[in-house]
Amino acid sequence: MKFINKLSKIVTASALVVLAGSCSMFDLDINKDPNNPTVASPSLLLPQIEVDIMSNFAGVEGDLESYMGIMGTQSLSRWDLQTTQYDGTWQSLYRGPLKDLEQLIEATSTGNNPHYLGIAQTLKAYTYGTMVDLWGDIPFTEASKADAASAVKAPKFDKDADIYTAVIKLLDDAIANFAKTSAVAVSGDVIYGGNAARWSRLAKTLKLKFLITGRKGISGADAQIKTLASESGFISGAADDFKFTFSKDPTSVRHPWYTGAYTGGGFDYTYICHQIILDMHLDLDPRTRFYFRNQTIRRLNENDVTERNTASVGYLPWTAWRDSLRTRGWDSTYINGLFGRERGDAGGIPADEQLRLIPGVYPCGGFYNTNLTASTTPTANAAPGGGIFPAVTEVNLLYYRIEAILALGATGDAKALFETAIRTHIGRVVDFGRATDANSVAPTTAAIDAYVNLWKARYDAATSNEAKLNVVMKQLWISSWGNGFEIYNAYRRTGYPNTLKDPINPSPKGATSFIWRMPYPNSELNLNASITAEQKAYKYWINKIFWTK
């Protein structure tokens, strides 16, 4: 038996030697699987990158609206963050799309493939620039190199201003690449369908966006903005808007607000703050019924402990509020359903998920707000879905131009652009609503004109460019429903609008605190040896981004 076992081992060993020696003869490499390539093709990488970037930012934009008094998430609307609040977003971005973008750039940097490369450069610029706006200093030059030939396990944190410089350079490179002829047609692009001209217009718009945002911290930015803003080649028309459309499929990626309000069980996402509810209703804003959807027709009982924390009182006494809305034609039962919260309300949360005012058809793909005849919570997944995240749009471009004129003296008619911005946004909201929910009712031309004239009068009444910019930014605040990034950045660099209500419960960090930046993830603070003592000491309610006012 021992002899047989020994012979068996010898034969096996000999066979392995022969097999090993014969690999080159048959050109057989068992470590290469053609069905599982180590580097994905651009057409496979790109759609996943786009989905990951847009869904990550769409997932946090509502928090920024809470910082800005639009949404009423309890701790966030009173500027009180947990240090682990955004660990998942940070890790998801670095482990997913940012790493994949480096692969896409590497795969398309050689050969005649400039359009894929330009898209990758544009998305990299947008993602890193937006992350700087949120966190300040972040890993950039050494990021996504953990598995490189010279592995970087502890990437250094680059200075926020330096990253902005690199972002603008990336956008210039992207614009140059889009101008080239490509032998390879782009496929897998879920945003612009491979249209290089639209990507080029986005890249130029993003360049203006980051220059406007960073203008107080970038040397020579004012002159660059004046020159750039006078040029053409920017986003123009709805088809050019940089937006992400969520799925209508309940098993796929849905808009965060849709998930919170329309998948059953009531609105568990957050509350909507009273100020935006009241301001829009009192002004007869044509977007109101597209933004908000009632769930009830009765006024809650403030003496009932299960209901009183969501009283629809707002910043006027109930009677004055009700009468003010009635004089503007709002029905009493409709008014009864406008239940939100005051900014910074730290009270308990009763079982009111099926009573709160919820987001409407725009932008989450919910329901248009018809006149209810009875209290009704939407049936799970009965709403249309297909919501959007309007990341950077033609409307945003108009506000960049207005700011350049009023704050920097760039050429142009700020008042005319302001009117165009209001009308364009109303048009976008109405068009989306009518295409999504058949019950949507377009506002009359007279209603739109009356609203626009109201804001033009407010603009005219402002006696300085600074005062006019304050009016403009208040309208941007209203138009930022569904994209908190723009108004959060605008407020931090200008201090406007200064007409927002303060939180009714002070922040535990101090009455003058604000969320100036997001806290770094604990995992990064504890495990990244390259992070400096200064960066470890950053406090979100004190330390600001380099471009902040």
ROPA-259838 format. One line per field, with one value per residue (C-alpha): chain; x, y, z; residue number from 1. Coordinates in steps of 0.1 Angstrom, whole numbers, plus 5000, padded with zeros to 4 digits. Layout:
REM residues N
c (A ...);
X (X ...);
Y (Y ...);
Z (Z ...);
k (NUM ...);
END
This chain:
REM residues 549
c (A A A A A A A A A A A A A A A A A A A A A A A A A A A A A A A A A A A A A A A A A A A A A A A A A A A A A A A A A A A A A A A A A A A A A A A A A A A A A A A A A A A A A A A A A A A A A A A A A A A A A A A A A A A A A A A A A A A A A A A A A A A A A A A A A A A A A A A A A A A A A A A A A A A A A A A A A A A A A A A A A A A A A A A A A A A A A A A A A A A A A A A A A A A A A A A A A A A A A A A A A A A A A A A A A A A A A A A A A A A A A A A A A A A A A A A A A A A A A A A A A A A A A A A A A A A A A A A A A A A A A A A A A A A A A A A A A A A A A A A A A A A A A A A A A A A A A A A A A A A A A A A A A A A A A A A A A A A A A A A A A A A A A A A A A A A A A A A A A A A A A A A A A A A A A A A A A A A A A A A A A A A A A A A A A A A A A A A A A A A A A A A A A A A A A A A A A A A A A A A A A A A A A A A A A A A A A A A A A A A A A A A A A A A A A A A A A A A A A A A A A A A A A A A A A A A A A A A A A A A A A A A A A A A A A A A A A A A A A A A A A A A A A A A A A A A A A A A A A A A A A A A A A A A A A A A A A A A A A A A A A A A A A A A A A A A A A A A A A A A A A A A A A A A A A);
X (5000 5028 5045 5013 5008 5044 5041 5008 5025 5054 5031 5010 5040 5054 5021 5021 5056 5047 5015 5034 5060 5035 5014 5034 5031 4993 4992 4969 4967 4943 4944 4927 4889 4875 4841 4854 4878 4899 4892 4856 4848 4839 4803 4799 4817 4800 4764 4773 4795 4766 4741 4764 4774 4739 4721 4747 4743 4705 4706 4721 4706 4675 4698 4712 4676 4672 4702 4685 4651 4632 4630 4624 4646 4648 4685 4697 4673 4687 4723 4731 4750 4763 4799 4791 4763 4780 4804 4784 4783 4821 4829 4804 4819 4855 4850 4826 4824 4857 4876 4857 4864 4901 4897 4876 4902 4930 4912 4904 4935 4952 4938 4911 4885 4883 4846 4846 4876 4859 4828 4851 4869 4836 4822 4854 4854 4818 4822 4854 4842 4810 4828 4850 4819 4807 4839 4867 4900 4897 4920 4924 4959 4965 4929 4919 4955 4952 4957 4981 5016 5028 4999 4988 4970 4968 4960 4969 4942 4947 4938 4903 4915 4941 4914 4892 4922 4925 4887 4887 4917 4898 4869 4891 4906 4872 4860 4890 4883 4847 4859 4878 4865 4861 4864 4845 4808 4798 4773 4760 4755 4723 4724 4730 4729 4765 4759 4793 4779 4757 4785 4807 4780 4777 4815 4815 4785 4803 4834 4813 4795 4828 4843 4811 4811 4848 4851 4859 4888 4902 4927 4916 4882 4862 4879 4876 4839 4832 4849 4833 4798 4798 4804 4781 4783 4765 4735 4705 4671 4656 4675 4708 4699 4723 4697 4693 4660 4651 4634 4596 4603 4597 4626 4651 4666 4638 4639 4646 4614 4593 4607 4598 4563 4549 4560 4535 4531 4531 4558 4587 4614 4610 4587 4584 4591 4563 4581 4583 4548 4534 4555 4545 4508 4506 4523 4500 4531 4521 4544 4527 4504 4533 4556 4533 4506 4480 4472 4443 4414 4411 4429 4449 4439 4466 4453 4458 4493 4495 4489 4499 4536 4526 4502 4498 4504 4535 4550 4516 4489 4465 4436 4458 4474 4441 4425 4455 4453 4415 4418 4440 4414 4427 4399 4396 4399 4429 4445 4438 4462 4492 4509 4546 4570 4588 4625 4645 4616 4631 4599 4589 4575 4539 4523 4515 4532 4498 4488 4519 4522 4543 4563 4541 4547 4578 4606 4600 4573 4546 4511 4499 4479 4443 4415 4409 4373 4386 4418 4439 4474 4488 4486 4520 4538 4506 4522 4539 4575 4604 4615 4645 4675 4681 4718 4728 4703 4697 4679 4710 4731 4707 4713 4751 4748 4726 4751 4780 4762 4750 4781 4809 4796 4796 4777 4740 4705 4700 4663 4656 4676 4657 4624 4636 4649 4615 4595 4619 4617 4580 4580 4603 4581 4548 4562 4575 4543 4520 4542 4542 4508 4478 4459 4483 4467 4488 4486 4471 4492 4476 4486 4522 4524 4510 4536 4565 4553 4552 4589 4599 4583 4603 4634 4627 4620 4655 4676 4711 4727 4732 4695 4686 4708 4690 4657 4672 4686 4652 4637 4666 4657 4622 4635 4659 4632 4649 4684 4698 4733 4729 4712 4734 4765 4749 4740 4775 4792 4768 4748 4716 4687 4688 4650 4649 4634 4660 4655 4631 4653 4689 4717 4735 4767 4757 4731 4753 4764 4756 4766 4794 4808 4802 4821 4848 4840 4853 4868 4889 4899 4909 4926 4941 4976 4980 4953 4967 4961 4945 4921 4913 4904 4880 4845 4816 4799 4830 4855 4845 4853 4880 4854 4829 4819);
Y (5000 5024 5016 5023 5056 5066 5057 5077 5108 5105 5101 5131 5153 5143 5151 5185 5192 5182 5203 5233 5230 5227 5258 5280 5254 5256 5293 5285 5310 5297 5331 5349 5345 5361 5362 5382 5408 5426 5460 5467 5483 5521 5512 5491 5514 5547 5539 5525 5556 5579 5561 5560 5597 5610 5587 5595 5633 5630 5610 5639 5669 5668 5672 5705 5716 5709 5731 5758 5757 5740 5704 5699 5670 5676 5676 5689 5718 5729 5724 5695 5666 5633 5628 5597 5614 5611 5581 5561 5588 5594 5557 5550 5578 5568 5531 5533 5560 5578 5545 5536 5570 5564 5531 5549 5577 5551 5530 5560 5582 5564 5559 5578 5579 5615 5617 5589 5606 5640 5625 5609 5642 5661 5637 5636 5674 5676 5649 5662 5698 5690 5670 5700 5721 5696 5687 5711 5694 5658 5631 5639 5634 5602 5589 5557 5543 5516 5489 5508 5495 5520 5515 5545 5532 5565 5592 5627 5654 5680 5716 5725 5755 5733 5708 5736 5746 5710 5707 5737 5723 5690 5708 5727 5694 5679 5707 5702 5665 5670 5692 5664 5637 5603 5570 5554 5562 5566 5540 5534 5571 5574 5612 5626 5595 5600 5635 5652 5687 5685 5672 5701 5726 5710 5712 5749 5755 5736 5757 5789 5772 5764 5799 5816 5793 5798 5834 5847 5823 5821 5848 5864 5846 5878 5886 5850 5850 5883 5869 5835 5847 5868 5838 5812 5774 5768 5746 5757 5741 5713 5686 5701 5700 5678 5657 5621 5603 5576 5544 5538 5501 5495 5470 5495 5529 5553 5590 5593 5613 5588 5561 5581 5591 5567 5532 5526 5535 5572 5599 5588 5609 5641 5671 5701 5735 5760 5789 5776 5762 5796 5818 5799 5798 5834 5844 5822 5805 5785 5756 5751 5721 5705 5708 5697 5670 5669 5637 5650 5676 5680 5702 5683 5686 5705 5692 5656 5644 5622 5651 5684 5683 5687 5717 5737 5770 5782 5816 5833 5826 5800 5824 5849 5822 5807 5840 5852 5820 5823 5858 5843 5818 5787 5763 5757 5719 5723 5746 5720 5696 5719 5702 5707 5719 5750 5751 5735 5720 5695 5681 5645 5628 5615 5589 5614 5598 5596 5632 5653 5673 5653 5661 5663 5653 5675 5663 5629 5615 5616 5630 5665 5681 5679 5691 5661 5652 5629 5622 5599 5584 5573 5536 5520 5525 5538 5571 5574 5574 5583 5613 5634 5649 5683 5686 5715 5731 5760 5777 5775 5789 5820 5825 5823 5850 5872 5869 5878 5910 5921 5911 5915 5940 5916 5928 5919 5927 5911 5919 5904 5872 5871 5870 5844 5823 5823 5816 5788 5771 5773 5758 5729 5721 5722 5702 5675 5674 5671 5645 5625 5628 5631 5650 5679 5712 5738 5773 5800 5825 5852 5833 5830 5867 5878 5858 5870 5906 5903 5893 5919 5945 5931 5933 5969 5979 5968 5999 5984 5955 5937 5941 5929 5898 5891 5891 5869 5844 5841 5830 5806 5792 5785 5771 5748 5723 5690 5703 5717 5721 5754 5774 5759 5771 5804 5812 5803 5826 5855 5853 5855 5851 5868 5865 5829 5821 5810 5776 5778 5755 5767 5745 5727 5741 5777 5802 5815 5782 5768 5737 5753 5719 5682 5663 5639 5602 5587 5559 5584 5603 5571 5551 5575 5582 5611 5633 5663 5674 5706 5685 5663 5694 5708 5715 5717 5746 5768 5759 5770 5760 5782 5802 5809 5845);
Z (5000 5009 4975 4956 4975 4968 4931 4929 4943 4919 4889 4901 4906 4872 4856 4872 4860 4825 4826 4840 4813 4785 4794 4770 4743 4744 4754 4783 4811 4838 4856 4827 4825 4793 4809 4839 4827 4852 4836 4826 4793 4793 4783 4814 4838 4828 4837 4871 4878 4868 4890 4920 4918 4913 4938 4965 4961 4958 4990 5010 4992 5015 5045 5030 5026 5063 5070 5050 5067 5039 5053 5090 5099 5137 5145 5111 5110 5143 5131 5153 5135 5146 5138 5119 5099 5065 5069 5044 5018 5020 5018 4991 4969 4974 4971 4942 4915 4923 4920 4889 4873 4876 4857 4831 4827 4824 4799 4777 4780 4751 4716 4698 4727 4737 4744 4770 4785 4786 4803 4829 4835 4838 4863 4883 4884 4895 4922 4938 4935 4952 4979 4986 4990 5016 5035 5026 5025 5012 4997 4960 4944 4963 4964 4947 4947 4973 4948 4925 4917 4944 4968 4989 5019 5038 5012 5022 5024 4997 5005 4993 4973 4955 4946 4931 4909 4897 4891 4868 4849 4845 4831 4806 4795 4792 4770 4747 4745 4735 4707 4692 4668 4684 4666 4694 4699 4736 4749 4783 4791 4811 4814 4779 4757 4746 4732 4733 4726 4757 4779 4766 4776 4810 4815 4807 4830 4858 4853 4858 4888 4906 4898 4911 4942 4949 4939 4974 4978 4942 4932 4899 4899 4894 4861 4849 4858 4839 4808 4810 4817 4786 4764 4749 4749 4783 4792 4772 4773 4793 4773 4785 4822 4842 4860 4870 4865 4890 4882 4883 4891 4929 4929 4915 4927 4937 4946 4983 4989 4969 4992 5022 5012 4986 4994 5021 5058 5056 5052 5073 5055 5075 5079 5056 5073 5077 5061 5026 5028 5039 5017 4986 4995 5005 4972 4952 4938 4907 4918 4951 4942 4924 4954 4982 4986 5014 5033 5054 5053 5090 5114 5140 5177 5195 5229 5218 5228 5197 5173 5189 5178 5142 5146 5114 5131 5114 5122 5124 5149 5136 5130 5112 5091 5081 5073 5053 5032 5028 5015 4987 4978 4995 5007 5045 5042 5020 5045 5072 5055 5055 5084 5087 5114 5125 5116 5144 5162 5186 5200 5199 5169 5173 5150 5123 5093 5075 5083 5075 5043 5019 4987 4956 4920 4916 4918 4933 4910 4936 4932 4922 4951 4941 4964 4987 4997 5024 5043 5022 5025 4991 4985 4984 4951 4934 4925 4892 4903 4880 4901 4892 4909 4891 4898 4876 4853 4830 4859 4881 4852 4852 4889 4884 4857 4880 4908 4885 4875 4909 4929 4904 4879 4849 4819 4815 4826 4860 4862 4829 4838 4871 4853 4829 4858 4876 4844 4834 4867 4868 4833 4843 4873 4854 4824 4847 4867 4837 4821 4853 4869 4846 4873 4872 4863 4845 4860 4839 4821 4843 4875 4863 4853 4886 4905 4883 4886 4924 4925 4899 4922 4952 4931 4921 4957 4967 4968 4963 4944 4977 4985 4951 4955 4987 4968 4941 4966 4983 4950 4945 4979 4967 4934 4952 4961 4953 4951 4984 4971 4952 4980 5007 4987 4979 5015 5027 5002 5002 5035 5015 5018 5052 5056 5068 5102 5128 5144 5173 5194 5195 5184 5212 5197 5203 5191 5164 5150 5116 5096 5077 5065 5070 5097 5086 5090 5123 5103 5083 5115 5133 5105 5080 5092 5068 5083 5101 5136 5122 5101 5131 5151 5124 5138 5114 5133 5133 5105 5070 5034 5018 4997 5025 5033);
k (1 2 3 4 5 6 7 8 9 10 11 12 13 14 15 16 17 18 19 20 21 22 23 24 25 26 27 28 29 30 31 32 33 34 35 36 37 38 39 40 41 42 43 44 45 46 47 48 49 50 51 52 53 54 55 56 57 58 59 60 61 62 63 64 65 66 67 68 69 70 71 72 73 74 75 76 77 78 79 80 81 82 83 84 85 86 87 88 89 90 91 92 93 94 95 96 97 98 99 100 101 102 103 104 105 106 107 108 109 110 111 112 113 114 115 116 117 118 119 120 121 122 123 124 125 126 127 128 129 130 131 132 133 134 135 136 137 138 139 140 141 142 143 144 145 146 147 148 149 150 151 152 153 154 155 156 157 158 159 160 161 162 163 164 165 166 167 168 169 170 171 172 173 174 175 176 177 178 179 180 181 182 183 184 185 186 187 188 189 190 191 192 193 194 195 196 197 198 199 200 201 202 203 204 205 206 207 208 209 210 211 212 213 214 215 216 217 218 219 220 221 222 223 224 225 226 227 228 229 230 231 232 233 234 235 236 237 238 239 240 241 242 243 244 245 246 247 248 249 250 251 252 253 254 255 256 257 258 259 260 261 262 263 264 265 266 267 268 269 270 271 272 273 274 275 276 277 278 279 280 281 282 283 284 285 286 287 288 289 290 291 292 293 294 295 296 297 298 299 300 301 302 303 304 305 306 307 308 309 310 311 312 313 314 315 316 317 318 319 320 321 322 323 324 325 326 327 328 329 330 331 332 333 334 335 336 337 338 339 340 341 342 343 344 345 346 347 348 349 350 351 352 353 354 355 356 357 358 359 360 361 362 363 364 365 366 367 368 369 370 371 372 373 374 375 376 377 378 379 380 381 382 383 384 385 386 387 388 389 390 391 392 393 394 395 396 397 398 399 400 401 402 403 404 405 406 407 408 409 410 411 412 413 414 415 416 417 418 419 420 421 422 423 424 425 426 427 428 429 430 431 432 433 434 435 436 437 438 439 440 441 442 443 444 445 446 447 448 449 450 451 452 453 454 455 456 457 458 459 460 461 462 463 464 465 466 467 468 469 470 471 472 473 474 475 476 477 478 479 480 481 482 483 484 485 486 487 488 489 490 491 492 493 494 495 496 497 498 499 500 501 502 503 504 505 506 507 508 509 510 511 512 513 514 515 516 517 518 519 520 521 522 523 524 525 526 527 528 529 530 531 532 533 534 535 536 537 538 539 540 541 542 543 544 545 546 547 548 549);
END
